[in-house]
């Protein structure tokens, strides 16, 4: 028995040696292939570095400053500037009209036609007794008066009765379901929590075209792309392209 075991162990040892030698031979055979592959990779990397030095595609001011997910320091002020026809982008109502065309219910689009930009008032982080409204837009002209409240949610959760309080604030200001547009904006278009406004009330407000849910990933991305295409300013195009790239990362 001991002799048989010794023979088996010797056979195993010989097998391992043969296997090892075979693997070394295969490696030796493949070295020229690896050398060629390495040369191709090195050339490609050098070409990429030359291209990237000119293009710097990954250079993005929002990422450099680490503010790409900053709700109050980045997205709210950037969006309200684009929505403001008197904003520094100098493109007038272009972004506002694209925004309305994309998200407003058909039953309310007549409210936003033939706007007088001097009748529009936009406020960022409007402070009220009902809470701080991220983006508040109203037309105080005599014709087709309306209010738009945008609740901007990047990573923050809902506050207690938040959307309900914002809706009630609009009612207190003299608006009604016919001219209120309550926009709940999140990364992926999720609904507000039941703690922010009851599901029953959300359903009712959607049925009367007062509440809409939109997303950065789909809606804002599409609107910004259209704005870039139609903008007349190269500088505005450049900056909004950088903004678009961080939305794509959501």
N, C-alpha and C positions, 0 to 999 in steps of 0.2 A: 504494500500500500504506500509506504513512504517513497519507494522508488517511482511509483506512478505519479505521485504528487510532485516529486522533483522534476519528472519529465514534463508535466503540465506547466510548472513554473518556468522551466527553461523555454518551452514553446511560447509562453506568453511574453517572456523577455525578448526573444528573437522577433516576435511579431511587432513589439513596440519599437525595436530598433529599425526594422524594415519600414515601418510606418513613418518614423522620424526622418529617415533618409529620403523616402519618397517625397515627403512634404518639403524638405530642403531643396530637392531637385526641382520641384514645381515652382518654388519661390524663385530659384535662380533663373528658371525659364521665363518667369513673368517680370523680372526686373526691367528688361528693356521696355515692356509695356508701361510699367509704372513711370519710368523716366520720361517717356513720350507724353504720358498724361500730365506729369508734373510740368513739363515744358509748356504744354498747351494752357494749363491753369495759370502759370506765371505770366504768360503773354496776355491772357485774358484779363488777369488782375491789373496789369499795368495799363491796359486799354481802358478798363473801368475807372481807374484812378484819374486818367487824363480826362475822360468824359465827365466824371463827377466833379472834378476841379472847376470845370466850366459851368456845370448845371447846378450842383449842390442841391439835388432834389430833396434830400432829407432835412435841409436847413429850414426850420419853421419857427417863427418868432414866438408862437404860442407854446411850443414844446420847450424852446430854450428857456423861457421864463417860467416854465412849469405851471402854466395856468390853463391848460387845455380842458380841464374838467371844472374850472372855477365858475360856478354859476353866477355869482353876483359881480365878479370882477372881469369876466370875459363874455359869457354868452348873453346875459341880459343887456349890458351896455352896447355890445356889438349889434345885437338884433334891433334894439330901439333906434340906434343910429341909422341903420339901413331902412327901417320902417318910416323914419322921419323924412318927409319930402324936402325939408330944409336942412337935412343932415350934411355933414362935411363931405360925403361922397359925391355931392353935386349932381346926382342922377334923378333928382325930383321924385316923382311918384312911382318910378320903375319898380323898385322892390316891393313897395306897399301894394301896388296893383297885382304883381305876381303872387304875392302872399294871399290876397283876397281871392284871386282866381283859383288858387289851389285848395284853400281850406274853407272858404265861406259856403254855407248851404245856398242852393239856388234861390230859395225863397227870400234871401236877404241881400243878394248881390246888388239889387237896385239901390240899396242904401249908400253904396260906395261909388256910384257912377257920377261923373262930372263934378268931382270934388274941388272945392276951393281950398288950397293948401293953407290959406291963412285962417281957415275956420277949424283946422285940426290942432288939437292940443295933445302932446305926448308927455307922459311923466314916467320916470324910472323910479322904482321903489317908492311909490306914492304912499305916504303915511296917512292912515285914517283910523278912526275909532274901531273899525272893523278889521284892522290888520294892515300889513304892508303889502301893497299890490305890486308885483314884479314889473309889469308893463301895463300902463293905463293909457288908452287912446280914446279920445272923444271928439265928436264934431258938434260944435255949439252953434252952427248956423241954423237958420229958421227952417231950412228944407232938409228932410231926411236926417234928422238928428239920430246919432247912434253912439254906442260905447263898446269898446273892445277891451277886455281884461285878459291878459295872458299870464297864466301861472306857469312859471318855468321851473321844471324839476329835472336836475341832472342826477344827483346822488342823494339829495335830502329827502326825508320822508314827509308825509302830510302832517300838518298841525291839526289840532282838534277843531272840527267844523270850519276848516279854512275856506274851502270852496263855497260852502254855504254862506259864510260871512261876506265873501266878496260879491256874491250874487245879491245878497241883501243890501249891500252898500250901493250897488247900481240902482236898485229899486228906490232907495232913499234919495238918490240923486234925480229921481223923476223919470227913469227909464223903465221899460217893461219888456216882456218877452219878444215883442215885435222888433225891438232895436237894440237888444243886448246880445253880444257875442262873447261867450265865456270859453276861452281856449285853454285846454289843459295839455301842456307840452312836456313830453318826456323823451328819453332816449329811444324807446321802442313803441311808444303810443299806448302805454298802459292806462287803465282807468284809474280815477281817483279812488282812494280807499273809502270804505263805508263810514269811517270816522270823520272824513273831510266833508262828505255830503252823502246822504243816504242813497242806497241803490235805487230806491223808488223815485226819489227826486231826480237822480241822474237820468233815469229812463224818461221821466216826464220832460225834462229840459232838452233832451236829445230829440224827442218827438216833436217839439215845437221849434226845433232848429236854433236853440239858444246855447247849448253846450256841444263842443266838438273836441275830440281827442286827436292830437297829431303827434308826430314823432320827428326827432332829428334824423334818424337813420333813413327815413323815406321822404317825408314831406319837406323839411327844411333843406335837406340835401338836394332835392329836386328843384326847389325854389332858388337856392343859391347858384346852382349850375345854370339855370336859365338867366339869372341876373348877370353872371359872369359873361355869358354869351352875348347879351344885349347891351351891356354897359359900354359907354363911349370912352371911358377913361382907362388907360393902360395901368395906371397906378392902382385904381380901384380893382381892376381885374386881378392884379398881382396879389393884393392883400386878401381879397375874398377867396382866391384859390388856396391861400395858406389856411384860411378858416375852413374851407371845404375839406381839406385834407385831415383836419382833426375831427370833423364830424364823421368822416369815413372810418375813423378808428373806434367809434362808439360801439 
